[in-house]
Amino acid sequence: MNAPAEFAPHLEPRPLPAPMLDALRARFGERCVSSLAVREQHGRDESPFDVPPPEVVVFCESNDDVVFVVTLANRHAVPVIPFGAGSSLEGHLLAVQGGVSIDLTRMNRVLRVNAEDLTVTVQAGVTRMQLNREIKDSGLFFPIDPGADATLGGMSATRASGTNAVRYGTMRENVLGLTVVTASGELVHTGTRARKSSAGYDLTRLLVGSEGTLGVMTEITLRLVPLPEAVSAAVCFFDSVDAAVRTTIETIQLGVPIARCELLDAHAVRAVNAHDKLGLREQPMLLMEFHGSAASVQEQAETVQALARDNGGADFQWATTPEERTRLWTARHHAYLSGLQMRPGCRAVTTDCCVPISRLAECINATVADVDASGLPYFIVGHVGDGNFHVAYLIDPLQPPERVLAEKLNHQLVARALQMEGTCTGEHGIGLHKMGFLLDEAGAGAVELMRTIKRALDPNNIMNPGKIFAL
């Protein structure tokens, strides 16, 4: 296995030329900010990395603003890093070579809702929760739910998924088209609102998941889905993680169209209990949600409950009102922050491997054995309905041996997942942390092909340099 990028020296910053800074200030005025506090805010995400902040932050409000910044940066060979909610976990937005952070949060308008076609076009700074609030009267919703209230530009850039992916897919399936500013400063449009196309290279899919290394996304056209007639959520407790995961595997193999199927181990349940005052039984738990007609929801639930009983699961505890469901899912979305509070002052080294569903129990069981033997505090949550799970190792940042141990455990987990024909990242992306793992997973030839695309589209290497791979 290749060493993670964290233990390699960081790239040298590229200085911001005075004429470029002068031009940015002349164009943007107070929207061009170089104060340390704002720069530090834009130079930190939820990853455990400590990297110097960008040299300047520009708050863009239009496509023309982004074109101006990127054109100027390309002329001076200065890096640009798109910034949304700052919730990434793999160091995507860190300014490893200095440069300009392009803050897109003010580009936050829902541009067009085409309810008859089940599509919407938004600016990149719109968050998923904002979108669903603004379209709630249309009878439609956007289903991709990574937990954090991330921007849709950031979700597209990292090919996010989350709790609903088992039924509704990921950003890859739900982005129809993009407006992107390329490294040369050209504004290009990819895709259409049509449900399918065979017209040339699929540039939309190339850019979705590119982590800001090929262009700055400014507008996104998305699929919407009808709000289900009936929704019901349930929790089920098990004596072991293995029993919970086996119930999940059997549910998927039977073809039950479950909408959400989330695993929380006993540590995670304990954390959300403390954070959200839930009073849940502190055992491995599945949190499930069923969508459809009233009859189909009942049928799905009865099928899964029978499978759970066969695996020793307790009877379902139901949350049928919107308020009860919201309380449970809010607690699930708080699991990461709740887990951090289990060890005050800690940092989390997170994983997000994904394996074929038939190998999920085997992968999780071996992972639990490794981390239990290490003595390092941790918790596990997972979108287990699609084979994706997360281990968060809680480390003391003042104790370097703990970081080394967490990375060793992460190496073991990734090696296991790749051996099972899985992936080193189901939804977080590569960023800084998983550059070596990408080489292990894809191979040198495929990574060199990615580099070739990057060099062709960004010859000056200004678009979020130092992420995914080093040129």
C-alpha positions in Angstrom: 0.0 0.0 0.0 1.2 3.5 -0.8 1.7 6.0 2.0 -1.0 8.7 2.6 -0.2 12.2 1.4 -0.3 13.5 5.0 3.1 12.1 5.7 4.7 13.5 2.5 6.0 17.1 2.4 3.5 19.7 1.3 4.0 21.4 -2.0 5.6 24.9 -2.0 3.1 27.8 -2.1 3.0 29.9 -5.3 3.2 33.6 -4.3 0.3 35.8 -5.3 1.7 38.6 -7.5 1.0 42.1 -6.4 -0.6 43.1 -9.8 -3.1 40.2 -9.4 -4.0 41.2 -5.9 -4.5 44.8 -7.0 -6.8 43.7 -9.8 -8.9 41.5 -7.5 -9.3 44.4 -5.0 -10.2 46.8 -7.8 -12.9 44.4 -9.1 -14.3 43.1 -5.9 -13.6 45.7 -3.2 -14.8 44.4 0.2 -15.5 41.0 -1.4 -11.8 40.4 -1.8 -10.6 39.6 1.8 -7.1 38.9 3.0 -7.7 39.0 6.8 -6.2 36.1 8.6 -9.5 35.0 10.3 -11.4 34.7 6.9 -8.4 33.0 5.3 -8.2 30.5 8.1 -11.9 29.7 7.8 -11.4 28.9 4.1 -8.2 26.9 4.8 -9.7 24.3 7.0 -12.3 21.5 6.5 -13.3 18.5 8.7 -10.1 16.6 7.8 -7.2 16.2 10.3 -4.8 18.2 8.1 -3.1 21.4 9.2 -2.1 23.4 6.1 -1.4 27.2 5.7 -4.5 29.1 4.5 -5.1 30.6 1.1 -3.5 34.0 0.5 -6.8 35.7 -0.3 -10.6 34.9 -0.4 -12.9 36.2 -3.1 -16.6 36.1 -2.6 -18.1 35.6 -6.1 -21.7 36.4 -6.9 -22.0 35.6 -10.6 -20.6 33.5 -13.4 -18.7 36.6 -14.6 -17.1 37.0 -11.2 -15.7 33.5 -11.4 -14.6 33.9 -15.0 -12.7 37.0 -13.9 -10.9 35.3 -11.0 -10.0 32.2 -13.0 -8.8 34.1 -16.0 -6.6 36.3 -13.9 -5.3 33.3 -11.9 -4.4 31.4 -15.1 -2.5 34.4 -16.5 -0.4 34.5 -13.3 -0.3 30.7 -12.8 -1.9 31.1 -9.3 -4.0 28.3 -7.8 -7.7 28.6 -7.3 -9.7 26.5 -4.9 -13.5 26.4 -4.9 -15.1 26.7 -1.5 -18.7 25.8 -0.5 -19.8 24.7 3.0 -16.3 23.6 4.1 -17.6 20.2 5.3 -15.3 17.9 3.3 -13.4 15.3 5.1 -10.4 14.6 2.9 -8.7 18.0 2.6 -10.3 18.9 -0.7 -10.3 22.7 -0.1 -7.0 23.1 1.6 -4.6 25.6 -0.1 -1.6 23.3 -0.3 0.1 25.7 -2.8 -1.5 28.9 -1.6 -3.6 30.9 -4.0 -7.2 32.2 -4.1 -10.2 30.6 -2.4 -13.2 31.2 -4.5 -16.2 31.3 -2.1 -19.4 30.4 -4.0 -21.8 30.6 -1.1 -23.3 33.9 -2.3 -24.2 32.2 -5.6 -27.2 30.7 -3.8 -30.2 31.1 -6.1 -32.6 28.4 -7.4 -32.6 29.5 -11.0 -35.3 27.3 -12.6 -37.7 24.6 -11.3 -39.2 22.5 -14.1 -41.7 20.5 -12.1 -43.3 18.8 -15.1 -39.9 17.4 -16.2 -38.7 16.7 -12.6 -35.6 18.9 -12.9 -34.2 22.0 -11.3 -31.2 24.3 -12.1 -29.4 25.9 -9.2 -26.3 28.0 -8.5 -23.4 26.1 -6.9 -23.8 27.7 -3.5 -27.3 26.4 -2.9 -27.4 23.9 -0.1 -29.4 20.7 -0.3 -31.6 21.7 2.6 -32.2 25.2 1.1 -33.2 23.5 -2.2 -35.7 21.2 -0.5 -37.2 24.1 1.4 -37.7 26.1 -1.8 -39.4 23.3 -3.7 -41.5 21.8 -0.9 -44.7 23.0 -2.5 -44.0 21.4 -5.8 -44.6 17.8 -4.6 -40.9 17.0 -5.4 -37.7 16.7 -3.5 -34.0 16.3 -4.1 -33.0 13.0 -2.4 -29.2 13.0 -2.1 -28.4 13.5 1.6 -24.8 13.3 2.7 -25.6 14.4 6.2 -24.0 17.8 6.3 -25.9 20.7 4.8 -23.4 20.8 2.0 -23.6 23.0 -1.1 -24.8 21.3 -4.3 -21.6 22.5 -6.1 -19.5 20.7 -3.4 -21.7 17.6 -3.5 -21.2 17.5 -7.3 -17.5 18.0 -7.1 -17.0 15.1 -4.7 -19.7 12.9 -6.2 -21.5 12.7 -2.8 -24.2 10.3 -1.9 -25.3 9.6 1.7 -28.3 8.0 3.4 -30.7 7.8 0.5 -28.2 6.4 -2.1 -29.4 2.8 -1.7 -32.7 3.8 -3.4 -32.0 7.1 -5.3 -28.4 6.8 -6.3 -25.5 9.3 -5.9 -24.7 12.7 -7.5 -23.4 10.8 -10.5 -26.9 9.6 -11.3 -28.7 12.8 -10.4 -26.6 15.6 -12.1 -27.9 16.2 -15.6 -25.8 19.2 -16.6 -23.3 21.7 -15.4 -22.1 25.2 -16.1 -18.3 25.3 -15.5 -15.6 27.8 -15.7 -12.5 26.1 -17.1 -8.9 26.8 -16.3 -8.6 29.1 -19.3 -11.5 31.2 -18.0 -14.1 29.9 -20.5 -17.7 29.4 -19.4 -18.9 26.1 -20.8 -22.2 24.1 -20.5 -22.4 20.3 -20.3 -25.4 18.1 -20.6 -29.1 19.0 -21.1 -32.4 18.6 -19.2 -33.2 15.6 -21.3 -33.2 12.3 -19.4 -30.5 10.8 -21.7 -28.1 11.7 -24.4 -25.5 10.1 -26.7 -24.0 13.3 -27.9 -20.2 13.1 -27.7 -18.0 12.6 -24.6 -19.9 12.7 -21.3 -18.3 15.8 -19.9 -20.8 16.0 -17.1 -19.7 12.7 -15.7 -16.1 13.6 -16.1 -16.5 16.8 -14.0 -18.8 15.2 -11.4 -16.3 13.9 -8.8 -13.3 15.9 -10.2 -13.0 17.7 -6.8 -12.4 21.1 -8.4 -9.3 20.0 -10.3 -10.8 20.4 -13.8 -13.0 23.5 -13.4 -15.2 25.6 -11.1 -18.8 24.5 -11.2 -21.2 27.5 -11.0 -24.6 26.0 -12.0 -26.0 22.5 -11.7 -29.1 20.9 -13.3 -30.4 18.1 -11.1 -33.0 15.4 -11.2 -35.9 15.7 -8.7 -38.2 12.9 -7.5 -41.8 12.9 -6.3 -42.4 13.0 -2.6 -43.6 9.5 -1.6 -47.2 9.0 -0.6 -46.1 7.3 2.6 -42.9 7.4 4.7 -42.1 5.4 7.8 -38.9 5.0 9.8 -38.0 2.3 12.2 -35.1 1.4 14.4 -34.1 -2.2 15.2 -31.4 -3.3 17.8 -29.2 -6.3 17.5 -26.8 -8.1 19.7 -23.9 -7.6 17.3 -22.9 -5.5 14.3 -22.6 -8.8 12.3 -26.3 -9.5 12.8 -27.3 -6.0 11.8 -25.2 -6.2 8.6 -26.5 -9.6 7.7 -30.1 -8.3 7.9 -29.1 -5.5 5.5 -27.5 -7.9 3.1 -30.5 -10.2 3.0 -32.8 -7.1 2.5 -30.9 -5.9 -0.5 -30.5 -9.4 -2.0 -34.3 -9.9 -1.7 -34.8 -6.7 -3.8 -36.7 -4.8 -1.1 -36.7 -1.1 -2.3 -35.7 0.3 1.1 -35.0 4.0 1.0 -32.5 4.3 3.8 -30.6 1.7 5.8 -28.1 3.1 8.3 -25.9 1.3 10.7 -24.8 2.8 14.0 -22.5 0.7 16.3 -22.9 0.8 20.1 -20.3 3.6 20.3 -22.2 5.7 17.8 -25.5 5.1 19.6 -23.9 6.1 22.9 -22.6 9.3 21.3 -26.0 10.4 19.7 -27.7 9.6 23.0 -25.5 12.0 24.8 -25.7 14.7 22.1 -29.4 14.5 21.3 -30.9 13.1 24.5 -32.5 10.2 22.7 -32.4 7.3 25.2 -31.8 4.6 22.6 -30.7 1.2 23.6 -26.9 1.2 23.4 -26.5 -1.7 21.0 -25.7 -2.0 17.3 -28.7 -0.4 15.5 -30.2 -0.2 12.1 -32.1 3.0 11.3 -34.3 2.4 8.3 -36.8 4.3 6.2 -39.4 3.0 3.8 -41.0 5.1 0.9 -43.9 4.3 -1.3 -47.7 3.8 -1.1 -49.1 3.0 2.3 -49.5 -0.7 1.2 -46.0 -1.0 -0.2 -44.4 0.6 2.9 -46.2 -1.9 5.1 -45.1 -4.8 2.9 -41.5 -3.6 2.9 -41.4 -3.2 6.6 -43.0 -6.6 7.3 -40.4 -8.3 5.1 -37.4 -6.5 6.7 -38.8 -7.1 10.2 -39.0 -10.9 9.5 -35.4 -10.9 8.3 -34.3 -9.0 11.4 -36.0 -11.4 13.7 -34.2 -14.3 12.0 -31.0 -12.5 12.8 -31.9 -11.9 16.5 -33.1 -8.4 16.0 -35.6 -6.8 18.4 -39.0 -5.7 17.2 -39.0 -2.5 15.2 -39.6 0.8 17.1 -41.5 3.0 14.7 -41.3 6.7 14.0 -44.3 7.5 11.9 -44.8 11.2 12.4 -42.6 13.7 10.6 -41.4 15.1 13.9 -40.3 11.7 15.2 -38.5 10.9 11.9 -36.8 14.3 11.8 -35.5 13.7 15.4 -34.0 10.4 14.5 -32.4 11.5 11.2 -31.1 14.7 12.8 -29.4 12.5 15.4 -27.9 10.3 12.7 -26.6 13.4 10.8 -25.1 14.6 14.1 -23.2 11.3 14.6 -19.9 12.7 13.4 -19.9 15.7 15.7 -21.5 13.6 18.5 -18.7 11.2 18.2 -16.1 13.9 18.5 -17.6 14.9 21.8 -16.9 11.4 23.2 -13.2 12.5 23.4 -13.0 16.3 23.9 -10.3 18.0 22.0 -9.8 15.0 19.6 -9.6 15.0 15.8 -11.1 12.2 13.7 -9.4 10.2 11.0 -12.3 8.9 9.0 -12.6 6.2 6.4 -15.4 5.5 3.9 -14.7 2.2 2.2 -17.4 0.6 0.1 -17.4 -3.1 -0.8 -19.8 -5.5 -2.7 -22.8 -6.0 -0.5 -22.1 -9.7 -0.2 -18.7 -9.0 1.5 -19.9 -6.2 3.8 -20.3 -8.3 7.0 -16.9 -9.9 6.5 -15.2 -6.5 5.9 -16.8 -4.9 9.0 -16.2 -7.8 11.3 -12.5 -7.9 10.4 -12.3 -4.1 10.8 -13.9 -4.2 14.2 -11.4 -6.9 15.4 -8.5 -4.8 14.2 -9.6 -1.6 15.9 -10.7 -3.3 19.1 -7.3 -4.9 19.4 -5.6 -1.5 18.9 -7.3 0.2 21.9 -7.9 3.4 19.9 -11.4 5.0 20.6 -13.6 4.8 17.5 -17.2 4.6 16.3 -18.8 3.1 13.1 -21.7 4.4 11.1 -22.5 3.3 7.6 -24.9 3.6 4.6 -24.8 -0.2 4.7 -27.6 -0.6 2.2 -25.1 0.1 -0.5 -22.0 -1.5 1.1 -20.5 1.8 2.4 -19.4 2.3 6.0 -17.3 4.8 7.9 -14.9 4.2 10.8 -13.9 7.4 12.7 -10.7 6.9 14.7 -10.6 9.5 17.5 -7.1 10.7 18.1 -5.4 13.1 20.4 -3.7 15.7 18.0 -0.9 16.2 20.6 -0.1 12.4 20.5 1.6 11.7 17.1 1.7 7.9 17.8 -2.1 7.8 17.8 -2.2 9.4 14.3 0.3 6.8 13.1 -1.8 4.0 14.6 -5.0 5.4 13.0 -3.3 5.5 9.6 -2.1 1.9 10.0 -5.6 0.8 10.8 -6.9 2.7 7.8 -4.3 1.1 5.6 -5.5 -2.3 6.8 -9.1 -1.5 6.1 -8.4 -0.1 2.6 -6.2 -3.2 1.7 -9.1 -5.4 2.8 -11.7 -3.5 0.8 -9.6 -3.6 -2.4 -8.9 -7.3 -1.9 -12.7 -7.7 -1.8 -13.0 -5.7 -5.1 -14.3 -2.6 -3.3 -13.1 1.0 -3.2 -11.0 3.2 -0.9 -13.8 5.8 -1.0 -17.5 5.4 -1.5 -18.4 9.1 -1.2 -15.8 11.3 0.4 -13.4 11.4 -2.5 -9.6 11.3 -2.7 -8.6 14.8 -1.8 -5.2 14.8 0.0 -5.6 11.8 2.2 -6.2 9.0 -0.3 -3.9 9.8 -3.2 -1.8 6.7 -2.5 -4.9 4.6 -2.2 -6.1 5.7 -5.6 -2.9 4.4 -7.1 -3.5 1.0 -5.4 -7.1 0.9 -6.5 -6.9 2.2 -10.1 -3.3 1.3 -11.0 -0.6 3.4 -12.5 -1.9 3.3 -16.0 -5.4 4.6 -15.1 -3.9 7.3 -12.8 -1.6 8.5 -15.6 -4.6 8.7 -17.9 -6.3 11.0 -15.3 -3.1 13.1 -15.2 -3.2 13.4 -19.0 -6.7 14.7 -18.8 -5.8 17.1 -16.1 -2.7 18.4 -18.0 -4.8 18.9 -21.2 -7.6 20.8 -19.4 -5.4 22.7 -16.9 -1.9 23.1 -18.4 -0.9 25.6 -15.7 -2.1 23.3 -12.9 -4.1 26.1 -11.2 -7.3 24.2 -10.5 -7.1 22.9 -6.9 -3.6 21.6 -7.4 -2.2 18.8 -5.2 -5.5 16.9 -4.9 -6.4 13.4 -6.2 -2.8 13.0 -7.5 0.4 15.1 -7.7 1.4 16.1 -11.2 
